[in-house]
Amino acid sequence: MAELATLWIIRHGESTANVAATEAESSGADLIGLTHRDADVPLSPTGEEQARATGRWLAGMPAERRPDVAVVSPYLRAVSTAELALHGTGIPVSRDERLRDRELGILDGLTGHGVHRRFPDEAERRARLGKFYYRPPGGESWTDVALRLRTLLGDLRRDHADQRVLLFGHDALVFMLRYLVEGLTEPELMELTREHVIANCSITHWSVDTDGRLALAGFNEVGHLRRQGARPTREDEVHAEPV
């Protein structure tokens, strides 16, 4: 089977919704108070600086290690991150809707508190089914995200065999790529989600090993941000889901 030489995924920079979600959760509010649909949420000023810092990291990478192509989620926060990070690099860029964030359906815009108060039956159903298989009405389960990412990986391996591919996306995609690329089990994936929060503009990457397979080379890394003078950020509850 054809394989990529290197695969990176960078989570978008801090968005205005990330800031609002953290504030809403900490205050016990039901609603995050979003003023944009999810696809149109912009970066915060901190997120813009994180993206520029990521660009400085890319600019300092040796030519023989730089990405050959970049593929970006069509959501504004990911597009803006890619535009700032890739400015002046000449790396070809395309957008792919399979890299969009996980859709939460009727739970969109609610905090964890709000889900329990407004949709207690859904909170109970999620607790019974588990995070991996639970699909909120009108939304996606983690397995739904896995299905679209499987097709994306297949296309990337076919079209960019032996090349270095950089993705810009969202936190759920980072976890699901680990699940797919590394062949994790459901319990292993869920343990990762309990132990880690994916930082804004963090880098997760895999490189081909001696067996010709992608192996994890770095996970949720933010050292490039600190080295470039940007402040790393992350949220305890970016996506409002029952807990």
Buried (B, 14 or more C-beta within 10 A) or exposed (E): EEBBBBBBBBBBBBBBBBBBBBBBBEEEBBBBEBEEEBBEBBBBEBBBBBBBBBBBBBBEEEEEEBBBBBBBBEBBBBBBBBBBBBEEBEBEBEBBEBBBBBBBEBBBBBBBBBBBEBBEEBBEBBEEEEBBEBBBEEBBBBBBBBEBBEEBBEEBBEEBEEBBBBBBBBBBBBBBBBBBBBEBEBEEBBEBBEEBBBBBBBBBBBBBEEEEEBEEBEBBBBEBBEEBEBEBBBBEBBBBBBE
